[in-house]
Amino acid sequence: MRATRTLEIGTGLFVLLGFAALFFLLTQLPANGIRLAGSAAGYHVTAEFDNVGDLKSGSPVTMAGVRVGEVEAIRFDSRSYKAVVSLRIDSQFDRIPDDSDASIQTQGLLGGKYIGIGPGGSDAYLKDGGRIELTQSAIVLENLINKLFASFVSKDSSGGQPVGAGSEKDR
Amino acid sequence: MSARPRDSLPISAIRVTGQVALFLLQLLVQCGAALGRPRLIVLQIYNAGARSLIIVMLSGLFVGMVLGLQGFDLLQRFGSEDALGIAAALSLIKELGPVITALLFAGRAGTSLTSEIGLMRATDQITAMQVMAVDPMRYVVAPRFLGGVVAMPLLACVFNVVGLLGAHLVGVQLMGVDRGAFWSQMQGSVVLNDVMEGVVKSCVFGLACSLIAVHSGYTAAPTAEGVGLATTRTVVASSVLILLLDYMLTAAFL
């Protein structure tokens, strides 16, 4: 009797553990899974961007390179055609001036996006539900490259020297 | 019962394949009947699954930690160590989880299935059952097969989760990758299909390992030497088959 009890408890634990692991893999890993992340302490501010690039919820929010919070949600405002990003700032960083600016930056060349906050000079501080007015959107690398090529082409057609071909003409 | 030595190698290979296929058919017929005896299957899930849990979790932890370390070192050269979450999660759930768990499963559970059934044959227990008109396929082989089939995918899931924790431990706690970036990039890039690929793979591996284990035990020569040979055959055949199936399944999912 005792042996069957251990057997059943052992098997039950194993099956439960296995299904818990499966549940975790199915819901927590994929982008289309269900989030169960608990809301940690902190206060919330929003910022509007023209383009968030591949910023994701959970991306870090930094000031002077130090992590102060994270992106909690990104939604699209259909009236202003902008992306509204809500940030959760840890409650210990409660002295961020309310005229600070937020910009979307990239970690390394291939890294993910994060939000950098540059401090303003105001005496009033950001509070829960506050809004960051000054924002700078994500830089889309393809657009930059397109602009660069476009400037080459326009120089060429107006008779100017392309930047890279100068040494050739000097010979 | 087994391939005769005077058959040439290709012929005997074909013959063994045919034997295994026929054995599988017989087994599937008996599985329905075996489901009427859930207690036997529970016992086998315990033997094959619950008792392999420690070794699977330990291996998963270290595989995850190695992934965290190697991935960090590699990604750091490109300045994109935040992608560690993606690298670790995808390699774990799609490849390492199912394959390593299946190899461990073949070594830990498969060998014990083979030697158990082989010894039953060597000590005439199986013949005794047949004499008493008790079908050994139904009462001995089918529950063990089903237990293995159920246990293997669950073990692979546990391996994956523990591996992710290991990668998190090394990447985030030791190497200082940002926690939010680790998880958010991982969650942003892994899709449901990737998880399903891992689950399907582990189910297929579980089926293959269990089938090979019970078949080679059931057809073992009824001697001490025969049981030993059958156990070795289980490990070798399972390992090769797992890696072969892994390639085929990966190609099918791409």
Interface residues (C-beta under 8 A of the other chain):
Chain A: L7 E8 G10 T11 L13 F14 V15 L17 G18 F19 A21 L22 F24 L25 L26 Q28 L29 P30 A31 N32 G33 D54 K56 S57 G58 S59 P60 R67 E70 V71 Q107 G108 L109 L110 G111 G112 Y114
Chain B: V42 L43 I45 Y46 G49 A50 R51 L53 F78 G79 S80 E81 D82 A83 A89 I93 A151 P153 L154 L155 C157 V158 N160 V161 D178 G180 A181 W183 S184 Q185 M186 Q187 G188 S189 V190 V191 L192 D194 V195 G198 V199
